[in-house]
């Protein structure tokens, strides 16, 4: 009986040791998971991470419960040894009244090997007069309306803190393109914008500033960094006119006026230090699923600083939507053309 008691005591002790060991391993694994939440991690296709759930990006001024920021990180972008990434960081901005829900299915970041960032706006982006705003558009000290510059700057800071070190790019359509133009105009340390792809929107001619905060200038700031730009517009757009002037999106506020599309490009060429007169190529093929026979004109601005690209497409007869499957010389605008542009900038193929 004494021998059996010893054996039982031995097995019981071993069981306790095993349980303690497993508990320690469990704590170690839990500790790793908590720590790794502060590092850049990949996610499966069409299953983006919600950056706004693990950071305070949505505590920015003027955000509501609608605020959300998705982070889409392909496994191919992660350096496993350092848990960092040098892949380009590409923001996708929806239009007025739009949603960020579909970007994880349509952006193509996993095929393009870039990191996608998909913010949700407050019924669009605060780039002009909005009925939901509580302050006048020229109340720059306003503390209630969305401060878009601070919001995006905060997202960039958080993504960089996770270990993403790549260049920042913007892709926007309509109101999302207006936000891109605004952000690029205020590019600098807080908004390190390398390049942007903007569709159906140009720069504002006036006012010079609008909305809350300090990152609210509507034309490129003197001394700011050069920004590579691919701008695409329809010549028959009735919402955001190619020739500039007023727009229905401003709700009758005459203080807000758009530049002519080519004047907008001239403003960027001057800011970037490019040639003021572009090389012009007519007869570019513009096709959609409904019409394969459209035409576009391509404007390419030479003389830019090394690595800087400045290009514009005028899609003849196109409106505020380019049409399903829109492509230029067989390259789809969403988003093969955009990624070709980003890759050229990354490879330093512009200017010089």
N, C-alpha and C positions, 0 to 999 in steps of 0.2 A: 504493500500500500504506500509505503514511504517512497519507493522508486517511482510508482505511478504518479504520486503527487509532484515529485521533482520534474518528471517529464511534462506533466500538465502545466506546471509553473513555467517551464522553459518555453513551451509553445505559446502560452499566454503572453509572456514577455516579448517573444518574437512578433506576435500579432500586434502588440502595442507599438513596437518599433516600426513595423511596416506601416501602420496607420499614421504614425507621426511623420514618417518619410513621405507618404503620399500627400499628407496635408501640407507639408513644407513645399513639395513640388507644385501643388495646386496654388499656394500663395505666390510662389515664384512666377508661375505662368500668369496669374492674375495681375501681379505687379508689372510683368512685361506688357500685358495688354493695356494697362493704364498708361504706362510710359510711352508705348508705341502710338497712342492717340495723339501725341505731340510730334509725331514724325510723319513724313509723307508715305502714304500707303496706296497701293493700286486697288482698283475695283474692277469687277467684271463688266463686260459690254452691256450697256443699257441699264446699269445699276450704279448710278453715281452716288458719291458720298454727299451728305448734307453738311456743308461747312458751317452753316448757321446754327447747327445743333451742337457743335463742339467749340465754337468761338463766339465772340460778342459782336460779330459784324452787323447783326440786325438791331443792335442798340443805337446805331447811328441816328442822327437827327431826322425826324419825319418818317421813320419806318413804322409800319403797323404790323399786325399779326399776319398780314399777307406776305411779309418779307421772307424770302428764302434764297439761299445761295448754294447751288449744287457744284460739286468739284468732281471732275471726271478724269481719272488718272489711269492711263494704260499701263499694264505691267511692263511693257517694253521701254517705258520712260524711266523706270526706277533703277538706280545704281544700288544693287543689293548690299554691297559692302558699306555704303555710306547712308543709305536710305534718303538719298537726295536725287534731284533730277535737273538736267540741263536742257530738257525739252522746252520748246516755246510754250508760253502760257497764253492761251487764246480766249478772250472774253467774247461771248455771244450775247447780243442785246436784241430783245424782241421789240416790236413796234408798239404803238399806243394801244392800250387795251389788250395786249398780247400776254403770253405766258412763257415761262421757261421750261414747261413740262416736256416739250417735244424735242429739245436740243439733244438730249442723251440718245435719242433714236436717229437723229438726222445730221448731227454735226460731223460725224465721221472721224472724231479725234483718235479713235483706236487704230484706224487704218493709217491715219496721217502721222502717228507718233507725236502728238502734241497733247498738252494738258488743257482740258476744257473747263471754263468757268461760266456758269449759267445763273446770273442774278435775276430775281423777280422784281420788276419795278412796281411802283405804287400807281396802278392804273396807267402805266406808261412811265415816261421819264420827265422830270421837271426841267425841261429845256426852254420853256416858254409859258405863256399864260395858261393856267389850269383852273377849272371851276372848283377843284378840291383844295386849292391853296387858300390859306388863311391870310397871307400877307400880300402886299402889292409886289409886282415883279422886281421893282427897284429898291425893295427893302432888304439890303444885303445883310443886315444884322438879324434878320428873322430867325427865330428859334423853333418854329413849329413845322415849316414846310420841308420837304426832302432836300437835303444838301447832297446832290449827286456826286460832286467831286470828292467830298469827304468819305462818302459811302464806298466808292470804288477804290480810293486810296487805302481805306481800311482793309478791304478785301485783299489788295495786292500785298499789304504788310503781313497779313495772316498767312497767305499762301507762301510767301517768301520765308516766313518764320518756320514753316513746316519742312522746308528744304528744297523748294522749287527755285532754281537760280536762273532759269531761262529768260529770254526777252519777252516782253509783254506786247501782245497784239490785240486789236479790237475788230470785231466783225459785227456790223449793225445794219439793220434795215429800217427805213423810214424814221420814226421817232428814235429807234435804236441807233440809227446813223447820225441823227442830230446829237445824241449823247456822245457818240464817238468823236464827232467834230469838236464838241465842247471839251471833252477830256484831252484830246490831242492839242487843242489850243492852249491848254494849261499844263502841258507836259513839263516835267522837271523831276526833282528828287522825289516828290510825293506821288507823282504820276509818271513813272518811267516808261512812256509809250514809245515802242520801237516802230510800229507801223499800224495801219488800219485799212480795212476794206469797207467802204460805205456805199450803200445802195439807196437810190432815190432821195437823196438829201445833199445839199451843199451848205457852205457857210452862211451865217447871218451877216447881212450888211449892217444892221442895227437891231438892238442897241449894242453897245460895247460890252455891257455886263448885264446879267439878269439872274435872279434867284439868290438864295442864301449862300453865305460863306465867302471864301477867298478864291476858290478854284472855279470861278464862275464867269470867266472872260469868254466872249463869243468869237473872237478872232485871235490868230496866233500871237502870242506875247513876244515882244522884242527880247532877244537874248535866250529864248527857249531853244531846246534841241530840235534838230531837223527830224521830221517824221515822214517815213515812207508811206505813200498813199496810193491805193487803187480805188477810184471813184467811178461808179456806174450809174447812169441816169437815163430815163426815157424822155425823149424830146416832146412827147405829147402828154406829159403828166399834168393832170388838172388839179391835183392836190398840192403838190410841191412843184410849181412851174419851173421848167428848165431855164427860162429867161429871168427868173427871179421875181422880186416884188412881193406883194402880199400873198397870204395863203389862208384858206379857211381854217387851218389848224390853229391859227392865232386868235380865233374867236372875236375878230373885229378890232383887235388892238393894232392900231396903225404904227405904233412904235417899233413893231417887229416886221422887218423887211429882209427878204432873202437876196443874196447876191445872184447874179447871173451865174450859171454853172461854170462857164469858162473863166469868169472873173474870180470865182472861188478858187479855181486851179491856179490862176495867176497870183492870188494872194499867197497860196502855199508855195509856189515856185519862188516868190520873192523871199518868203520866210526861210525856205530851205537852202537858198543860194543856188537855185537852178536857173537855166535859161528861161527867159520870159516867153519866148516863141517856141511852141512845141513842134515836133515832127508830126505830120498828120497823114494817116493812112485811111483812105476810104475803101468801101467794099468789103469790110469785115462781115463774115457770115453770122447773122443773128437768127437763131432758130428756136422754136418752141414745139411742143407736142402737137399744137394746132396749126402752126405755120412754119414750115422749114425754110422759107425764102426771104426772111427779113434781112435788113442791112444795118450795119453800125459803122461809126467812124471812131478811129483810135487816135488819141492824142498822147504823145510820149515826150516828156520834158527832159532834155539832155542837160549836160553841164552841171549836174548835181554833185554834191560832195560824195566821196567814195562810199559805196554801200547804200546810198539813198536812191529810192525809186519813186517817181511821180508819174502816174498814168491816169487817163480818163477815157471812158467809153461813152459815146452818145448813141443810144439805141433808137433808131429812127422809127417813129410811130408808136413807140412803147409808152404805156401809161404808168400809173403808180405801182402796178404789178407787171413784171416782165413776162408772165405767162408760165404755164407748167413746163418743166423740163428745160427752161431757158438756158441756151448755150451760146458761146461765142467761138466761131470756127470749130465747133464740135466739142468744146470744153464747157461742161456745165458750170454755171455761175455759182450755184449752191452745191458743193463748196469746192469743187476741183480747181476752179480758177483762183479762188481765194488761197488755197494751199499752194498752188504753183507760185503765187505772188509771195507768200510768206517764206517759202523755200528759197526763192531768189534773194530775198532780203537777208535771210540767214547765211546764205553763201557769199554775200557781199558782192553781188553781180551788178548792182546799180552804181551810177555815178563814176567818179574817178577819172 
